Structures are given as structure tokens and as C-alpha cells.
Amino acid sequence: MRHGHHSRLAQQPEADELLSRSPLAALTGMLLDQQVPMEWAFTGPYTIAQRMGADDLDAHAIAARDPEQFAALLSQKPAVHRYPGSMAKRVQQLCQYLVDHYDGDASAVWRDVPTGAEVLKRLNALPGYGKQKGPARPPWPALGATDRPSFPASRPGLGPMAAAELRRSFDSEA
């Protein structure tokens, strides 16, 4: 494992391995984690990658995909989500935002960010996150955790000051 942590969110080894090494898979799983069991949501990124014939998600490829084709890909049985059409649109919006703002690099959302407040601001600005998703939930998977972690977070580039601020912020929500 590149990041030194092992996700168990999907409860499926291949899907969990992808979540552990792919920031975009983690962000996508968190986006899908609504109105379905958590394990189903976090298996979604692996299912999408497999159906696209890849071993990881690519923000550029997803954003550029024809919306109807991408919705059909998520709708194949078993569907990636209870609402595959609307979630396909949200995943593409997330990927387009990442392409436009971070050159498609999901880890750039938190990499080298000096403060936890800035990381939260960036995460909440993502399409499908923040107020759009409902009450804020700590982004543990994106920051490299399999459960509610002990900080410092293990994602590369997240400095100690940012990790400490995130910990204080999330501890106050617990």
C-alpha cells in the first residue's frame, strides 16, 4: 500500500485496496455514500473503474464521458447506486470540478494545504459535498482513514498543522 493504511469501508478486498490508494476513489465513495449502505457506496468506485476497463478512476476520462453512456455504466446490474442516473451526474460534476480546479488530481484538494480550515473549505466546495450533501460529515476516507482516525492523517502532503486543526474540528463534531 502506497499510503500505509488499509481501507475496510467496502468490505470487499479489491474495492478496499482501490480506496486505500486512490484519492479520487475515496472522494467518489464519499459522494456515493448517501441513501445506500456504506459498503455499497464504497464499492462503487471499484465497480466504475472495472466497467471502464481501468484499475483506477480517472477524473479526466469520467468528466469527458458522454453523460448518457456514463449513466448507463452506473445503471448496469448490479447498479452502482440506488439512484444511478442522478449519481452518475454527480460523479461527473465532481470529476469536472477536479479537472477545472486541480487538473484532475483529487489529492491536490488537501495536498500542501497549510490549515485544516482550508482543507474543509476545499472539500465543502466540491460538487455533491458540503451543503449539497447535507450535514457535514468528516471526510475520513479522503484523508486516509478507514474509520474515525487518530490524527495526524496519513494522506501525503497534509501537514501537521492542517491535521491538528482537522482533528480539533472533527473532535468537536463527535
N, C-alpha and C positions, 0 to 999 in steps of 0.2 A: 504494500500500500504506500502510495506516494506521500500521503499526509499523516500517516502514522495512527490513524483511527479507523475503526471498522463500524460502519453503519449497520443497524439491525431494524431499520424502520419498515422495510418492505417484507421482512421475514421470508425472503427468497434470496439465496446467496448471490446469484448473478445480478439481481437488481440492487441489492445492498452494496455490492462491490462497485457498481457504477455510481451510486450515490456517494460513496466514500472518496472517489477520485475525480468526480466531475461537478464543479460548481454549478454549471447550467442544469444538470440533472437534479441537484439539490433544490435549486430555485424553482424548477418546474414541478417537482414533487410537492413543494410547499404551496405552489399555486393550485395544484390539483387537490390539495388537502382541504376540501370543503364538500359537505353533503355526501361523503362516502367514507367508509372505514379508512383509517390512516394507512394500513398496509396496502390497500387497493391504490390509494393516491400515490404512494411512494414506489409502487411497482410500475406506474405509468411511464416514467422516463425511460426505463429499460424497454418496455413494450414499444414505445415510439421509436427508439433507436433501432431495435430489431426490425421493425416494419419498414424503416427507412434504409435497411441494409447496412447499418453502421454499428460501431461498437461504442459510440458516444453521441451525444446530441451536438448539433452544430447550429448556432444561432443564425448564421447567415443562410444556411440551407433551409431551415424552418421558416424564417421570415420571407424567403423568396418563393416558397412553395405555393402553388395555386390553392387558395382558401378552400375550395370545394374538395380538391384532392386530399388536403390535409385533414379536413373534417371526416372524409370517408376513411382515411387511415386510422383515425381515432375511434371510428364507429365500428370497425371490423370486430367480429366476435372473437374473444371477449372484448367488449368495449373498454377503452382506457378510463372512462368515467361514466357516471350515471347520465351526465349531460354532455356527450362527446362533441356535439356541434358547437355549443357555446364555449366549452373548454378549449376546443381547437382554436377558436378565435382568440381567446385569452392567451394561450401559449404563443401564438403567432405575434400578438401585440407585445408580449414580454420580449420575445426574441428581436422584434423590430426595434424596440426601445434600446435593447442591449447593443444592437448593431449601430444605431444612431448615436448613442451616448458613450459607448465603451468599446467600439469596434468589435462587437460580438463576444467580448471576453467577460463572462459573468463574474469571475473573481476580481475584476477591476472595480466592482461595486464596493468592495471592502479593502482591497489591497492598498497598502501605503496610506490609509486614511488615518489622520492623526488623532481623531477623537471618536468615542462611542456615539456621541450625538450625531456626528456626521454620517457614520455607518447607518444608524437608524433612519436618518433623513433620506439617505440614498435608497435604502430598502423600501421605505414607505412611498418613495416616488415611482417605484416600479409599477407598471400596469398590472392590476389584479392584486396589488398589495395595499397596505395602509387602509384608509377609509373605504376603498373599493371592496376590500375583502371582509370588512367587519372589524370587530375589536382586535387591536394589535396583539399578535402572538409572537413571543420571542423567536427569532429566526435561527434556532439551534442547528438545524441540518446545514444551512448555508454557511454557518460559521464553524462547521467541522465537528459537530457533536451528534451522538446517536440518541441521546436523551437530554434532559436538562443537565448541562455540563457543569463541571467546575472550570473556572477560567484560570489562566488565560486560554482563550480559544485557540484551537490548533490550526486554523487556516493560515497559510503562509501570508505574510505581509500585514497581518493585523497586529499592530504594535501594542506594547504593554499598556500604554495609556488608554488606547481605544478599548482594549479588552477589559481593563479595570472599570472604565465608565459603563461599558455594556453590562458588566456583572452587577454593578450598583443599580443600574436602571432596571434590569430584569429581576434582581432580588426584590426590588420594591414592588414588582407586579405579582410576585409569587404568593 
